Amino acid sequence: MKIATISQVSLSTSRCIGVSFLLLSALLVSISQVYYANQVQGVHPFLFTGVSFFITAIIFNVIALKQRGGRFNISVQKYSNDLVKLNVSSVLAFMGFYYALKFIEPAIVSSLEMGVGPFFVIVVTAIITKKKIRATRAQWIITIGTFAASLLLMMTALLGLSGVKVTNNTDFVYGITASVLCGLGAVLCTIYSKRLSNAGWTSSSILAHRFYGIVVISFLMTYDILPTYLMANIDWIILVTIFGVAIPTFLLQKGIQYCEPFVVMMSICFIPAFTFVFQLADPRIEWSTTSLIGVLMLFTLGVASIFSENKSQ
């Protein structure tokens, strides 16, 4: 009879806590991205990111400062290299994501991001750590499965079978490219956030310094039209910023603290499933059986990966 040790029980409990944070984050993100996709169809996609992440950065800087008793974090310089890489990764992840939502069905954007995520986790982690690729048989099966689901969803959008009809091939290419870059950025964010977390950084401290790149680039690209847009949309921007960016990102950061990168990326596969359900309330988006099949494939693989990783520990 196999008896679990105290350390194994503790590890399992920590993983359950982390997965709970990740799932709640996924639920809030899916709701906000459907609402956002509807709101920004006629405007520059980076108008929202500049304002939203500026507010988010201020919120977490205030929280982090209070946690340190009003003293500035002297470890910023020591970890400046990881912080720069985290900011670049965040630009890819978030700006790529919001840009893609302008052209492609929200559920497909999330699915493509998550579909390429597991592959990037395995390969990028090996490159960064300068070690041979280490992945279990189950991880490779799940990775191939998610990639296949992504190809299905890509073809769904290309052939006009998705919930949002793509009438311009250029828009399709932009949307797909942005979604893939978003997936790469999400993996890199997870890796560099994990490094800082392991070095003793709190979730609030990491989030306080994570979004500078997004804010600067967004403002530089929209400064001429930002004042007019802000005055007309400030109410829903603040609402989505709090419940669709700040809180979900904090929950995601807590999930990263408790879980390994592969679990983090696969658990986010729940986002497309949640998004598909919520986007049915958007009159702009039609029902797509093919999209549902691809989303359910990713959802199933996400659940399987969580149980697989938990069993292997």
C-alpha positions in Angstrom: 0.0 0.0 0.0 1.4 3.3 -1.1 1.5 5.9 1.8 1.8 9.6 0.9 4.4 11.6 2.7 3.8 15.0 4.3 5.8 16.6 1.5 3.7 14.9 -1.2 0.5 16.0 0.5 1.8 19.5 0.8 2.8 19.5 -2.9 -0.6 18.2 -4.0 -2.4 20.8 -1.8 -0.2 23.6 -3.2 -1.0 22.5 -6.8 -4.7 22.4 -6.1 -4.5 26.0 -4.7 -2.6 27.1 -7.8 -5.0 25.5 -10.2 -7.9 27.1 -8.4 -6.3 30.5 -8.9 -5.7 29.7 -12.5 -9.3 28.6 -13.2 -10.8 31.7 -11.6 -8.4 33.8 -13.6 -9.5 32.0 -16.8 -13.1 32.6 -16.0 -12.7 36.4 -15.5 -10.4 36.7 -18.6 -12.9 34.9 -20.8 -15.8 37.2 -19.8 -13.7 40.4 -20.3 -12.2 39.4 -23.6 -15.6 38.9 -25.2 -16.8 42.3 -23.9 -13.5 43.9 -25.1 -13.7 42.4 -28.6 -17.1 43.9 -29.0 -16.1 47.3 -27.8 -13.0 47.9 -29.9 -14.1 46.8 -33.4 -14.0 50.4 -34.7 -10.9 51.7 -32.9 -7.2 51.2 -32.5 -6.6 48.0 -30.5 -3.9 49.6 -28.3 -6.0 52.4 -27.0 -7.3 50.1 -24.3 -4.0 48.5 -23.5 -2.3 51.8 -22.8 -4.9 53.1 -20.3 -5.7 49.7 -18.8 -2.2 48.5 -18.0 -1.2 52.0 -16.9 -3.9 51.8 -14.2 -3.0 48.2 -13.4 0.7 49.1 -12.9 -0.3 51.9 -10.6 -2.5 49.6 -8.5 0.2 47.0 -8.0 2.9 49.6 -7.4 0.8 51.0 -4.5 0.1 47.5 -3.1 3.8 46.5 -3.4 4.9 49.7 -1.8 2.5 49.1 1.2 3.8 45.6 1.5 7.3 46.9 1.8 6.3 49.5 4.4 6.8 52.4 2.1 10.3 51.5 1.1 11.3 51.0 -2.6 12.5 47.6 -3.7 16.3 47.6 -3.8 16.3 44.3 -5.6 15.0 45.7 -8.9 18.6 46.5 -10.1 19.8 43.0 -9.2 17.0 41.4 -11.3 16.9 44.0 -14.0 17.7 41.5 -16.8 14.8 39.3 -15.9 12.5 42.3 -15.5 13.4 43.6 -19.0 12.7 40.1 -20.5 9.5 39.9 -18.6 8.4 43.3 -20.0 9.2 42.2 -23.5 7.4 39.0 -23.0 4.3 40.8 -21.6 4.3 43.0 -24.7 4.1 39.9 -26.9 1.5 38.2 -24.7 -1.0 41.0 -24.0 -0.6 43.3 -27.0 -0.6 40.3 -29.3 -3.7 39.0 -27.6 -5.7 42.3 -27.8 -4.6 42.9 -31.3 -5.8 39.5 -32.5 -9.2 40.0 -30.9 -9.9 42.8 -33.5 -9.8 40.3 -36.4 -10.6 36.8 -35.1 -13.3 35.2 -33.0 -12.3 35.5 -29.3 -12.5 31.7 -28.6 -10.2 31.0 -31.5 -7.7 33.6 -30.4 -7.5 32.0 -27.0 -7.3 28.6 -28.5 -4.4 29.4 -30.8 -2.5 31.0 -27.9 -3.0 28.0 -25.8 -2.5 25.5 -28.6 1.1 26.6 -29.3 1.8 27.2 -25.6 2.8 23.6 -24.5 5.2 23.2 -27.4 6.8 26.6 -26.6 7.0 25.6 -22.9 9.0 22.4 -23.7 11.3 24.0 -26.3 11.8 27.5 -24.9 12.5 26.1 -21.4 15.2 23.9 -22.8 16.8 26.8 -24.7 16.7 29.2 -21.7 18.0 26.6 -19.2 20.5 25.3 -21.8 19.6 21.7 -21.1 18.3 18.9 -23.3 14.5 18.8 -23.9 12.9 17.0 -21.0 9.3 16.0 -21.5 7.3 13.0 -20.5 5.4 10.9 -23.1 2.2 12.3 -21.7 3.4 15.9 -22.2 4.3 15.1 -25.9 1.0 13.5 -26.6 -0.8 16.5 -25.0 1.4 18.9 -26.9 0.7 17.3 -30.3 -3.0 17.1 -29.5 -3.2 20.8 -28.7 -1.3 21.7 -31.8 -3.7 19.6 -33.9 -6.6 21.4 -32.3 -5.0 24.7 -33.1 -4.6 23.8 -36.8 -8.3 22.8 -36.9 -9.3 26.2 -35.5 -6.9 28.0 -37.9 -8.5 26.3 -40.8 -11.9 27.0 -39.4 -11.2 30.7 -39.5 -9.5 30.6 -42.9 -12.4 28.7 -44.5 -15.0 31.1 -43.0 -16.5 28.5 -40.7 -15.8 30.4 -37.4 -18.1 32.6 -35.5 -16.6 35.7 -37.0 -16.3 35.7 -40.8 -12.8 36.9 -41.9 -13.3 38.8 -45.2 -9.8 40.0 -45.6 -6.8 37.6 -45.9 -4.5 40.3 -44.5 -6.6 40.5 -41.4 -6.5 36.7 -41.1 -2.7 36.7 -41.3 -2.4 39.5 -38.8 -4.8 37.8 -36.4 -3.1 34.4 -36.6 0.4 35.9 -36.3 -0.6 37.9 -33.2 -2.2 34.9 -31.6 1.0 32.8 -32.0 3.2 35.6 -30.7 0.8 35.9 -27.8 1.3 32.2 -27.1 5.1 32.6 -27.1 4.9 35.7 -24.9 2.6 33.9 -22.4 5.2 31.1 -22.0 8.1 33.5 -21.6 6.1 35.5 -19.0 5.4 32.3 -17.1 9.1 31.3 -17.1 10.5 34.8 -16.0 7.7 35.3 -13.5 8.6 31.9 -12.0 12.2 33.0 -11.7 11.3 36.1 -9.8 8.9 34.3 -7.6 11.5 31.7 -6.7 13.9 34.6 -5.9 11.5 35.8 -3.2 9.4 38.4 -5.2 5.8 38.7 -4.2 3.1 38.5 -6.8 2.3 42.3 -6.3 6.0 43.2 -6.7 6.3 41.3 -10.0 3.1 42.8 -11.4 4.2 46.3 -10.3 7.1 46.1 -12.7 5.7 43.9 -15.5 3.7 46.3 -17.7 6.0 49.3 -18.4 6.7 48.1 -22.0 3.0 47.7 -22.8 2.2 51.2 -21.4 5.0 53.0 -23.3 4.4 51.3 -26.6 0.7 51.7 -26.4 0.9 55.4 -25.6 3.4 56.1 -28.3 1.1 54.5 -30.9 -2.1 56.2 -29.8 -1.1 59.5 -28.1 -2.8 61.6 -30.7 -6.3 60.0 -30.4 -6.1 58.9 -26.8 -7.7 61.9 -25.0 -10.9 61.8 -27.1 -11.2 58.0 -26.8 -10.6 58.1 -23.1 -13.3 60.6 -22.3 -15.9 58.6 -24.2 -14.9 55.2 -22.8 -13.5 55.7 -19.4 -16.3 53.9 -17.6 -16.0 50.5 -19.2 -12.2 50.7 -19.4 -12.0 51.0 -15.6 -14.5 48.1 -15.2 -12.6 45.8 -17.6 -9.2 46.9 -16.1 -10.2 45.8 -12.6 -12.1 42.6 -13.3 -10.6 41.7 -16.7 -6.9 42.6 -16.2 -5.8 43.4 -12.6 -7.6 40.7 -10.7 -7.1 37.9 -13.3 -3.5 38.8 -13.7 -3.0 38.7 -9.9 -4.7 35.3 -9.8 -2.5 34.1 -12.7 0.6 35.2 -10.9 -0.4 33.3 -7.8 -1.0 30.3 -9.9 2.4 30.6 -11.4 3.8 30.7 -7.9 2.3 27.3 -7.0 2.4 25.5 -10.3 5.0 24.5 -12.9 5.0 26.3 -16.3 3.4 23.3 -18.2 0.5 23.1 -15.8 0.0 26.9 -16.0 -0.1 26.9 -19.8 -2.4 23.8 -20.0 -4.8 25.0 -17.3 -5.3 28.2 -19.4 -6.8 25.9 -22.0 -10.0 26.4 -20.0 -10.2 30.0 -21.3 -11.4 29.1 -24.9 -14.1 26.9 -23.4 -15.4 29.6 -21.1 -15.0 32.2 -23.9 -17.0 30.1 -26.4 -19.9 30.1 -24.0 -19.8 33.8 -23.2 -19.3 34.9 -26.8 -22.7 33.5 -27.7 -24.2 36.6 -26.0 -22.4 38.8 -28.6 -24.7 39.3 -31.6 -21.6 39.9 -33.8 -20.6 36.3 -33.4 -22.4 33.3 -35.0 -22.6 29.7 -33.8 -19.7 27.6 -35.1 -19.8 23.8 -34.5 -16.2 23.5 -35.9 -15.0 26.0 -33.4 -16.8 24.2 -30.6 -15.0 20.9 -31.6 -11.6 22.5 -31.5 -12.3 24.3 -28.2 -13.6 21.1 -26.6 -10.4 19.3 -27.8 -8.3 21.8 -26.0 -10.5 21.8 -22.9 -10.2 18.0 -22.7 -6.4 18.1 -23.1 -6.2 20.8 -20.5 -8.0 18.6 -17.9 -5.9 15.6 -18.9 -2.7 17.5 -18.4 -3.6 18.7 -14.9 -4.4 15.1 -13.8 -1.3 13.8 -15.6 1.0 16.2 -13.9 -0.6 15.7 -10.5 -0.2 11.9 -10.9 3.5 12.1 -11.9 4.4 14.0 -8.7 
